[in-house]
Amino acid sequence: MAPFRVLVVDDSVFMRKIISDLIVEDERFAVIDTAKNGQEAIEKIKLLRPDVVTMDIEMPIMNGLDALKQIMAEHPTPVLMLSSLTNEGAAETIRALEYGAVDFICKPSGSISLDLYKVKSQLHDKLQIAIKMKFNRAPFVKNDGPRIDKPNQVSMNSVKQQTAIFKNEKVHLEPSSEFEHVVAIGTSTGGPRALHEVLTQIPAYFAAPILIVQHMPPNFTKSLAQRLDNVCCIRVVEATNGEIVVSGTAYIAPGGWHMRMRKHSSNTYRIELSKEEPRTGHRPSVDILFESLVSLKELKRHAVLMTGMGSDGAKGLLALLRSGANTTIAEAEETCVVYGMPRTAVMLHAANCILPQYKISQKLIDIVQTDPTTS
């Protein structure tokens, strides 16, 4: 079998050499060419039709984000971003994932990363995942602007206009620490786009908190929360230890921390973060989040397991189902970037509902939401 063909894009001659050498250490891959900026990458993709591209973000003439948008529009090709660990690098990487990048690799020590060898196995694994993808979909995000104004930023007339979009003329409910439902979501590879698809459809009056584990390093989860908060009607935050959980808010577990929801008093719950050992290689772990809801039987619990490698979350989903959780959803294979975590859940018979990504938000609205005008 011929090796898969890779195009390496980076403005540094030195980094192009290092990346290329690391890639070809795995005989499954061959570097067919390199490019020093986004414009050159577009031209070579059109000419060479590589199986996968590695793309730096900061480059002259045309940066990686602008190149990515054009590639997805004209010559859709799996792209793996190479990102710095800085706050700015994290924010740009989140945008790249929204624009259609499959995944990203962190350069361990900046733009000229002499120790890139530390992520060699991760690079090979993610290249293989990218190549196996069915890559025929346009990115979800068409622009950088907010999806719709948040209620606390606009007049009541605007609130009514906003909520009318979601059927039956609703009025906004203030976030409350008293709620009957809780939603938990776990995801990994392909997760930022999946979360964008689901959360942007959730209305501002959603009467439940949403707790999320997305496998990502520190900094990246904060940027993901900020990005989603900008385009969602509900509030989206990176969770902090000890904060009180309220409805109409999505809490993303910070990279490097496990997250649980704990009962604090008769009618309040708090976020609990910990630095326990990784579970099945992950911290945060979806299993740990899901398992923290098992004992909270006074709540109507709904859990969703979406796209991602491996099996994290499947056992936790099963534990929730066995404890009487109302809804356990696995994303259908047809919309998963990687059908790993949901597949394991389905094999364990942990999901009582299997849905494509674009139907998950409406399912959550249907099972959680009641009309606030009659409550």
C-alpha positions as CSV (number, residue, x, y, z in Angstrom):
1,M,0.0,0.0,0.0
2,A,1.4,3.4,-1.0
3,P,2.0,5.8,1.9
4,F,-0.4,8.7,2.5
5,R,0.7,12.0,1.0
6,V,1.3,14.9,3.3
7,L,1.9,18.6,2.6
8,V,3.8,20.5,5.3
9,V,3.1,24.2,5.7
10,D,5.3,26.5,7.9
11,D,7.1,29.7,7.3
12,S,10.3,28.5,9.0
13,V,12.7,26.4,6.9
14,F,13.9,24.8,10.1
15,M,10.4,23.8,11.2
16,R,9.5,22.4,7.8
17,K,12.5,20.2,8.0
18,I,11.8,19.0,11.6
19,I,8.1,18.3,10.9
20,S,8.8,16.5,7.6
21,D,11.5,14.3,9.3
22,L,9.1,13.4,12.1
23,I,6.3,12.5,9.8
24,V,8.3,10.2,7.6
25,E,9.6,8.2,10.6
26,D,6.2,6.5,10.2
27,E,6.2,4.5,7.0
28,R,2.5,5.1,6.6
29,F,3.3,8.7,5.5
30,A,5.3,10.5,2.8
31,V,5.9,14.2,2.7
32,I,5.3,15.1,-1.0
33,D,6.1,18.8,-0.6
34,T,6.3,21.8,1.7
35,A,4.9,25.4,1.6
36,K,6.1,28.5,3.3
37,N,2.8,30.4,3.6
38,G,-0.9,30.0,3.1
39,Q,-1.0,31.2,-0.4
40,E,1.6,28.8,-1.5
41,A,-0.2,26.0,0.3
42,I,-3.4,26.7,-1.6
43,E,-1.6,26.5,-4.9
44,K,0.1,23.3,-4.0
45,I,-3.0,21.7,-2.7
46,K,-4.8,22.4,-6.0
47,L,-1.8,21.0,-7.9
48,L,-0.8,18.0,-5.7
49,R,-4.0,16.9,-4.0
50,P,-2.4,15.7,-0.8
51,D,-4.2,13.3,1.6
52,V,-3.6,15.6,4.6
53,V,-2.0,19.0,5.4
54,T,-0.1,20.2,8.5
55,M,-0.7,23.9,8.8
56,D,1.1,26.6,10.9
57,I,-1.1,29.6,11.9
58,E,1.2,32.6,12.0
59,M,2.8,33.0,8.5
60,P,3.5,36.0,6.2
61,I,1.5,36.8,3.0
62,M,-1.4,34.6,4.0
63,N,-1.8,33.1,7.5
64,G,-3.0,29.7,8.3
65,L,-6.6,30.8,9.2
66,D,-7.2,32.6,6.0
67,A,-5.7,29.7,4.0
68,L,-7.8,27.2,5.9
69,K,-11.0,29.1,5.0
70,Q,-10.1,29.2,1.3
71,I,-9.0,25.5,1.3
72,M,-12.3,24.4,2.8
73,A,-14.3,26.5,0.3
74,E,-12.4,25.5,-2.8
75,H,-10.5,22.2,-2.2
76,P,-11.7,20.6,1.0
77,T,-8.8,18.7,2.5
78,P,-8.1,17.3,6.0
79,V,-5.9,19.9,7.8
80,L,-4.1,19.4,11.1
81,M,-3.1,22.7,12.7
82,L,0.2,23.3,14.5
83,S,-0.5,25.7,17.4
84,S,1.5,27.5,20.2
85,L,0.4,27.1,23.8
86,T,-0.1,30.8,24.3
87,N,-3.5,32.3,25.0
88,E,-3.4,33.9,21.5
89,G,-2.4,30.6,19.9
90,A,-5.3,28.9,21.7
91,A,-7.8,31.4,20.5
92,E,-6.6,31.1,16.9
93,T,-6.7,27.3,17.1
94,I,-10.3,27.3,18.3
95,R,-11.2,29.5,15.3
96,A,-9.3,27.0,13.0
97,L,-11.3,24.1,14.4
98,E,-14.5,26.0,13.7
99,Y,-13.3,26.8,10.1
100,G,-12.9,23.1,9.4
101,A,-9.5,21.9,10.7
102,V,-9.7,18.3,11.9
103,D,-7.5,18.7,15.0
104,F,-4.4,20.4,16.3
105,I,-1.0,19.6,17.7
106,C,0.6,21.9,20.3
107,K,4.2,23.0,19.6
108,P,5.8,22.3,22.9
109,S,8.0,25.4,23.1
110,G,6.8,28.0,20.7
111,S,6.9,28.7,17.0
112,I,10.4,27.4,16.6
113,S,10.0,24.2,18.6
114,L,13.2,22.2,18.9
115,D,11.4,19.6,21.0
116,L,8.6,18.8,18.6
117,Y,9.8,15.2,18.9
118,K,7.9,15.0,22.2
119,V,4.6,14.9,20.3
120,K,5.7,12.6,17.4
121,S,3.3,9.7,18.3
122,Q,0.5,12.2,18.7
123,L,1.3,13.7,15.3
124,H,1.2,10.3,13.6
125,D,-2.1,9.3,15.3
126,K,-3.8,12.5,14.4
127,L,-2.6,12.4,10.8
128,Q,-4.1,8.9,10.6
129,I,-7.4,10.1,12.0
130,A,-7.5,13.0,9.6
131,I,-6.9,10.8,6.6
132,K,-9.7,8.4,7.6
133,M,-12.3,11.2,7.9
134,K,-15.1,11.5,5.4
135,F,-14.2,15.0,4.5
136,N,-17.0,16.5,2.5
137,R,-18.7,18.9,4.9
138,A,-18.4,22.6,5.0
139,P,-17.5,24.1,8.4
140,F,-20.3,25.2,10.6
141,V,-19.1,28.7,11.1
142,K,-19.6,31.1,8.2
143,N,-18.5,34.3,10.0
144,D,-16.9,35.6,13.2
145,G,-19.9,37.6,14.5
146,P,-22.2,36.6,17.4
147,R,-25.1,34.3,16.5
148,I,-27.5,36.5,18.4
149,D,-27.5,39.1,21.2
150,K,-27.6,37.9,24.7
151,P,-30.6,39.0,26.8
152,N,-28.5,40.8,29.4
153,Q,-27.0,42.9,26.7
154,V,-30.1,44.1,24.9
155,S,-33.6,45.6,25.6
156,M,-36.7,43.5,26.4
157,N,-38.0,44.1,22.9
158,S,-34.8,42.4,21.5
159,V,-35.2,39.6,24.0
160,K,-38.7,38.9,22.7
161,Q,-37.4,39.0,19.1
162,Q,-34.6,36.6,20.1
163,T,-36.7,34.1,21.9
164,A,-39.4,34.0,19.3
165,I,-36.9,32.4,17.0
166,F,-37.1,29.3,19.1
167,K,-40.9,28.8,18.8
168,N,-43.9,29.9,20.8
169,E,-42.8,33.4,21.9
170,K,-40.9,32.7,25.1
171,V,-39.7,35.2,27.8
172,H,-36.2,35.1,29.3
173,L,-35.7,33.3,32.6
174,E,-32.9,34.6,34.8
175,P,-30.3,32.0,35.7
176,S,-31.3,30.1,38.9
177,S,-29.6,27.8,41.3
178,E,-32.9,25.9,41.6
179,F,-33.5,23.6,38.6
180,E,-35.1,20.2,38.0
181,H,-32.9,19.1,35.0
182,V,-29.1,18.9,34.4
183,V,-27.4,18.1,31.1
184,A,-23.8,16.7,30.8
185,I,-21.9,16.5,27.5
186,G,-18.6,14.7,26.7
187,T,-16.6,15.0,23.5
188,S,-13.1,14.9,22.1
189,T,-11.8,15.0,18.5
190,G,-14.2,17.1,16.5
191,G,-15.8,18.4,19.7
192,P,-15.4,22.2,19.2
193,R,-17.5,22.1,16.0
194,A,-19.9,19.6,17.6
195,L,-20.4,21.9,20.6
196,H,-20.9,24.9,18.4
197,E,-23.6,23.0,16.5
198,V,-25.4,22.0,19.6
199,L,-25.0,24.9,21.9
200,T,-25.8,27.7,19.4
201,Q,-29.3,26.2,19.1
202,I,-30.0,26.2,22.8
203,P,-32.3,29.2,23.7
204,A,-31.5,31.7,26.4
205,Y,-34.4,30.5,28.6
206,F,-33.0,27.0,28.8
207,A,-34.0,25.8,32.3
208,A,-31.0,23.6,33.1
209,P,-27.2,23.9,33.5
210,I,-25.0,22.1,31.0
211,L,-21.7,20.6,32.1
212,I,-19.1,19.8,29.4
213,V,-15.9,17.9,29.2
214,Q,-14.0,18.5,26.0
215,H,-10.5,16.9,25.9
216,M,-8.2,19.8,25.5
217,P,-5.1,21.3,27.1
218,P,-5.2,24.3,29.5
219,N,-5.7,27.7,27.8
220,F,-7.6,26.0,25.0
221,T,-10.7,25.3,27.1
222,K,-10.7,28.9,28.2
223,S,-10.6,30.1,24.6
224,L,-13.2,27.6,23.6
225,A,-15.6,28.9,26.3
226,Q,-15.0,32.5,25.3
227,R,-15.6,31.7,21.7
228,L,-18.8,29.8,22.4
229,D,-20.0,32.4,24.8
230,N,-19.7,34.9,21.9
231,V,-22.0,33.0,19.6
232,C,-24.5,31.3,22.0
233,C,-27.7,32.6,23.6
234,I,-26.9,30.9,26.8
235,R,-23.8,31.9,28.9
236,V,-20.7,29.7,28.4
237,V,-17.8,29.8,30.9
238,E,-14.8,27.8,31.8
239,A,-15.7,26.3,35.2
240,T,-14.1,27.4,38.4
241,N,-13.8,25.4,41.6
242,G,-16.6,26.0,44.1
243,E,-18.9,28.1,41.9
244,I,-22.6,27.6,42.3
245,V,-24.2,25.9,39.3
246,V,-27.1,27.8,37.7
247,S,-29.5,27.2,34.8
248,G,-29.0,28.7,31.4
249,T,-25.2,28.3,31.7
250,A,-22.8,25.9,30.1
251,Y,-19.7,25.0,32.2
252,I,-16.6,23.7,30.3
253,A,-14.1,21.7,32.5
254,P,-10.7,23.5,32.4
255,G,-7.9,21.6,30.7
256,G,-5.9,19.6,33.2
257,W,-8.7,19.4,35.8
258,H,-11.4,16.8,36.4
259,M,-14.8,18.3,37.0
260,R,-17.7,17.0,39.1
261,M,-21.0,18.5,40.2
262,R,-21.6,18.1,43.9
263,K,-24.7,18.8,46.0
264,H,-24.0,21.7,48.3
265,S,-27.3,22.2,50.2
266,S,-30.9,21.2,49.8
267,N,-31.3,23.3,46.6
268,T,-27.8,24.3,45.4
269,Y,-25.0,22.5,43.6
270,R,-21.4,23.5,43.1
271,I,-18.6,22.7,40.7
272,E,-15.7,20.6,42.1
273,L,-12.4,20.6,40.3
274,S,-9.6,18.2,41.1
275,K,-6.1,17.2,40.0
276,E,-6.5,13.4,40.5
277,E,-4.7,11.1,38.1
278,P,-6.0,11.0,34.5
279,R,-8.7,8.5,33.8
280,T,-8.0,6.4,30.7
281,G,-5.4,8.9,29.7
282,H,-7.7,12.0,30.1
283,R,-7.9,14.9,32.5
284,P,-10.6,16.1,32.4
285,S,-12.4,12.8,32.1
286,V,-16.0,12.4,30.7
287,D,-16.4,9.3,32.9
288,I,-15.7,11.3,36.1
289,L,-18.2,14.0,35.1
290,F,-20.9,11.5,34.3
291,E,-20.3,9.4,37.4
292,S,-20.6,12.5,39.6
293,L,-24.3,12.7,38.5
294,V,-25.1,9.1,39.4
295,S,-26.1,9.9,43.0
296,L,-28.1,13.0,42.1
297,K,-31.3,11.1,41.6
298,E,-33.4,14.1,42.7
299,L,-32.6,15.7,39.3
300,K,-33.7,14.7,35.9
301,R,-30.4,13.8,34.3
302,H,-29.6,13.9,30.6
303,A,-26.1,12.9,29.2
304,V,-24.7,13.2,25.7
305,L,-21.6,11.5,24.4
306,M,-20.3,12.9,21.1
307,T,-17.5,12.5,18.6
308,G,-14.1,11.4,19.9
309,M,-11.4,8.8,20.0
310,G,-11.3,6.0,22.5
311,S,-13.9,5.1,25.1
312,D,-14.0,7.9,27.7
313,G,-17.5,8.5,28.8
314,A,-19.1,5.2,27.8
315,K,-18.9,3.5,31.2
316,G,-20.1,6.7,32.9
317,L,-23.0,6.9,30.5
318,L,-23.9,3.3,31.3
319,A,-23.7,4.0,35.1
320,L,-26.1,7.0,34.6
321,L,-28.5,4.8,32.6
322,R,-28.5,2.1,35.3
323,S,-29.0,4.7,38.0
324,G,-32.2,5.9,36.3
325,A,-31.1,8.8,34.3
326,N,-33.8,10.1,32.0
327,T,-31.8,10.4,28.8
328,T,-28.5,9.0,27.6
329,I,-27.6,10.1,24.0
330,A,-24.9,8.8,21.8
331,E,-24.1,10.8,18.6
332,A,-24.8,8.8,15.4
333,E,-21.8,7.6,13.4
334,E,-23.0,9.6,10.3
335,T,-22.1,12.9,11.9
336,C,-19.1,11.9,14.1
337,V,-15.6,13.1,13.1
338,V,-14.3,10.1,15.0
339,Y,-16.8,7.4,15.9
340,G,-15.0,6.1,19.0
341,M,-16.5,7.2,22.3
342,P,-20.1,7.0,21.0
343,R,-19.5,3.6,19.4
344,T,-18.3,2.2,22.7
345,A,-21.4,3.5,24.4
346,V,-23.6,1.9,21.8
347,M,-21.8,-1.4,22.2
348,L,-22.3,-1.3,26.0
349,H,-26.0,-0.5,25.4
350,A,-25.5,2.7,27.5
351,A,-27.4,4.9,25.1
352,N,-31.2,5.0,25.1
353,C,-31.1,7.4,22.2
354,I,-28.8,7.6,19.1
355,L,-29.0,10.9,17.2
356,P,-27.1,12.7,14.5
357,Q,-25.4,15.9,15.8
358,Y,-27.9,18.3,14.2
359,K,-30.8,16.7,16.2
360,I,-29.3,16.7,19.6
361,S,-30.1,20.3,20.6
362,Q,-33.8,20.0,19.7
363,K,-33.9,16.8,21.7
364,L,-32.5,18.6,24.7
365,I,-34.9,21.5,24.3
366,D,-37.9,19.1,24.0
367,I,-37.0,17.1,27.2
368,V,-35.8,20.0,29.4
369,Q,-37.7,23.1,28.4
370,T,-41.1,24.1,29.6
371,D,-42.9,27.3,28.7
372,P,-41.7,29.9,31.2
373,T,-44.9,31.9,30.7
374,T,-46.9,29.1,32.3
375,S,-44.5,27.8,34.9
